[in-house]
Amino acid sequence: MAVPGEVRFDRCVFVNCPFDSAYKPLLHAILFAIHDCGYIARSALEATGAAELRLDKIVRIIRESRWSVHDISRVEVDPDNPLPRFNMPFECGLALGAQRFGTARDRRRDFLILTGARHQDKLTLSDLAGQDAAYHANVPERAIDAMRAFLASKSRSQVRGGSAIKARYARFRGELPRLAAALEIGEQEILSFDYLPDWLRVMSAWLVQSGPRPG
């Protein structure tokens, strides 16, 4: 889904979220909603290799993306790790810094804050007081609604309603085993983080074949 220059900047959405097995249903739903709304999802998992340091890659993707979504619902400790995870707030800070201290183009940036529960952001990232965060309660359908509301307010063209996007996502997930098998990829493989680029390609092709966006 390559698009050139300024058009690409206006269409790219940097996705800053946890990469753990429990979050995968939310991530896949968010990615689908972004693309169904006519945008391009970007994340640190889109390319692998040692040629580019992870932080450099994240900074590059943020620079190339006018929009971003930051899920700060996973900063708490868990039984396997007694320390909180700061990657998501850190990357949120990078995006906010690009907006505040960058060029005139950078000041056109905007971002969505996602949380797992109401007012969680007020406790874990109180410096963002005044920002309207959306909460998903760890339910993929709610994440789709939040993503759709944010992008619809930015889009220059009509986007589908949340109910339609959720119905389309359910159809896509129902067809995913067949689509993956056609590529000789197992369903569990294509749902893993290692296969995210494959999942995105399959999803993008399905969206094209499923018909144009409204309007």
C-alpha positions in Angstrom: 0.0 0.0 0.0 2.8 2.4 -0.9 1.8 6.0 -1.4 4.2 8.9 -2.0 5.4 11.8 0.0 2.9 14.1 1.7 0.0 11.8 1.0 1.7 9.0 2.8 2.3 11.3 5.9 -1.3 12.2 6.0 -2.4 8.6 5.8 0.0 6.8 8.2 -1.0 5.9 11.7 1.7 4.9 14.2 0.4 2.2 16.5 2.1 2.2 19.9 0.8 -0.7 22.0 1.9 -3.7 24.0 3.2 -6.7 22.1 2.1 -9.6 24.3 -0.2 -12.5 23.6 -3.1 -11.1 25.6 -3.1 -7.9 23.5 -3.1 -9.6 20.1 -7.0 -9.6 19.7 -6.9 -5.8 20.4 -4.0 -5.2 18.0 -5.6 -7.1 15.1 -8.9 -5.2 15.6 -7.1 -1.8 15.7 -5.1 -2.6 12.6 -8.2 -3.6 10.7 -10.1 -0.5 11.7 -7.2 1.7 10.6 -7.0 0.2 7.2 -10.8 0.0 6.8 -11.0 3.7 7.4 -8.5 4.3 4.5 -5.3 4.8 6.5 -2.1 2.8 6.8 -1.0 1.3 10.1 2.6 1.5 11.0 4.4 -0.2 13.9 7.8 -1.4 15.2 6.9 -4.9 14.0 6.5 -4.0 10.4 10.2 -4.9 9.6 12.8 -6.9 11.2 16.6 -7.1 10.9 19.7 -5.7 12.5 20.4 -2.9 10.1 18.4 -0.4 12.0 18.3 0.1 15.8 14.8 -0.4 17.3 14.7 3.2 18.6 15.8 4.6 15.3 13.1 2.6 13.6 10.4 3.9 16.0 11.6 7.5 15.5 11.6 7.0 11.7 8.0 5.6 11.7 6.8 8.4 14.0 8.4 11.0 11.7 6.6 9.4 8.7 3.2 9.3 10.4 0.9 12.2 11.0 -1.4 10.3 13.3 -0.7 7.9 16.1 -2.5 5.8 18.7 -1.0 5.1 22.1 -2.4 2.4 24.3 -1.1 2.9 27.9 -3.2 0.2 29.4 -0.2 -2.1 30.1 2.0 -0.2 32.5 1.1 -2.2 35.5 3.3 -5.0 37.0 2.5 -8.6 36.5 3.6 -11.9 38.1 6.3 -12.6 35.5 7.7 -9.0 35.7 7.8 -7.1 38.9 8.7 -3.8 37.1 6.2 -1.7 35.1 6.6 -1.4 31.4 7.5 2.1 30.2 7.8 1.6 26.4 4.3 2.8 25.6 4.5 6.1 27.6 8.0 6.6 26.3 6.9 6.3 22.6 3.9 8.5 23.4 6.3 11.1 24.6 8.3 10.8 21.4 5.2 11.5 19.3 4.1 14.4 21.5 7.6 15.8 21.3 7.5 15.6 17.5 4.3 17.6 17.6 5.4 20.2 20.1 9.0 20.8 19.0 9.0 19.9 15.3 8.3 21.9 12.1 5.1 23.5 11.0 4.2 20.2 9.4 4.8 18.4 12.7 2.3 20.7 14.4 -0.4 19.2 12.3 0.0 15.8 14.0 -2.6 14.4 16.4 -2.9 11.3 18.5 -5.4 9.0 20.3 -4.8 7.8 23.8 -6.2 4.4 24.6 -6.6 2.9 28.1 -8.1 -0.3 29.5 -10.3 1.5 32.0 -11.8 4.9 32.5 -9.5 7.5 33.9 -6.5 5.1 33.9 -4.5 7.7 32.1 -5.1 10.2 34.9 -3.3 7.8 37.3 -0.5 6.5 35.1 0.2 9.6 32.9 -1.2 12.6 34.7 0.8 15.0 32.5 -1.7 14.4 29.8 -4.5 15.9 31.8 -6.9 17.6 29.4 -6.5 15.0 26.7 -9.6 12.9 26.0 -8.6 9.3 26.3 -10.8 6.5 25.0 -11.1 3.2 26.9 -11.6 -0.3 25.4 -12.0 -2.5 28.5 -9.8 -5.0 26.7 -12.7 -5.6 24.2 -11.6 -5.6 20.5 -15.0 -4.2 19.4 -14.6 -1.2 21.7 -11.1 -0.6 20.3 -12.6 -0.6 16.8 -15.2 2.0 17.9 -12.5 4.3 19.4 -10.2 4.0 16.4 -13.1 4.7 14.0 -14.2 7.8 15.9 -10.7 9.2 15.9 -10.0 8.6 12.3 -13.5 9.6 11.1 -12.9 13.0 12.6 -9.6 13.4 10.6 -10.7 11.9 7.3 -11.4 14.0 4.3 -13.8 11.3 3.0 -16.6 9.2 4.4 -15.8 6.2 6.5 -18.0 3.3 7.5 -19.8 3.3 10.8 -18.4 1.3 13.7 -21.1 -1.4 13.4 -20.2 -2.0 9.7 -16.5 -2.1 10.4 -17.0 -4.7 13.2 -19.2 -6.8 11.0 -16.6 -6.7 8.2 -13.9 -7.6 10.7 -15.9 -10.6 11.9 -16.2 -11.7 8.2 -12.5 -11.3 7.6 -11.6 -13.3 10.7 -14.0 -16.0 9.6 -12.2 -16.2 6.2 -8.7 -15.9 7.6 -8.0 -19.7 7.9 -8.8 -20.2 4.2 -6.8 -17.1 3.2 -3.8 -18.2 5.2 -4.0 -21.8 3.9 -3.9 -20.5 0.4 -0.4 -19.1 1.2 0.6 -22.3 3.0 0.6 -20.4 6.4 -1.0 -21.9 9.4 -3.7 -19.9 11.1 -1.9 -19.7 14.4 1.3 -18.7 12.6 -0.4 -15.8 10.8 -1.9 -14.6 14.1 1.5 -14.4 15.7 3.6 -11.2 16.0 6.3 -12.8 13.8 3.9 -13.0 10.9 2.3 -9.6 11.3 3.6 -8.3 7.9 1.9 -11.4 6.3 -1.3 -10.7 8.2 -1.3 -7.1 7.0 -0.8 -8.1 3.4 -3.7 -10.7 3.6 -5.9 -8.1 5.4 -5.1 -5.4 2.9 -5.9 -7.7 -0.1 -9.2 -8.7 1.5 -10.2 -5.1 2.1 -9.6 -4.3 -1.6 -11.6 -7.3 -2.8 -14.4 -6.7 -0.3 -15.4 -3.4 -2.0 -14.7 0.3 -2.0 -15.2 2.5 1.0 -18.5 4.5 1.1 -18.7 8.0 -0.5 
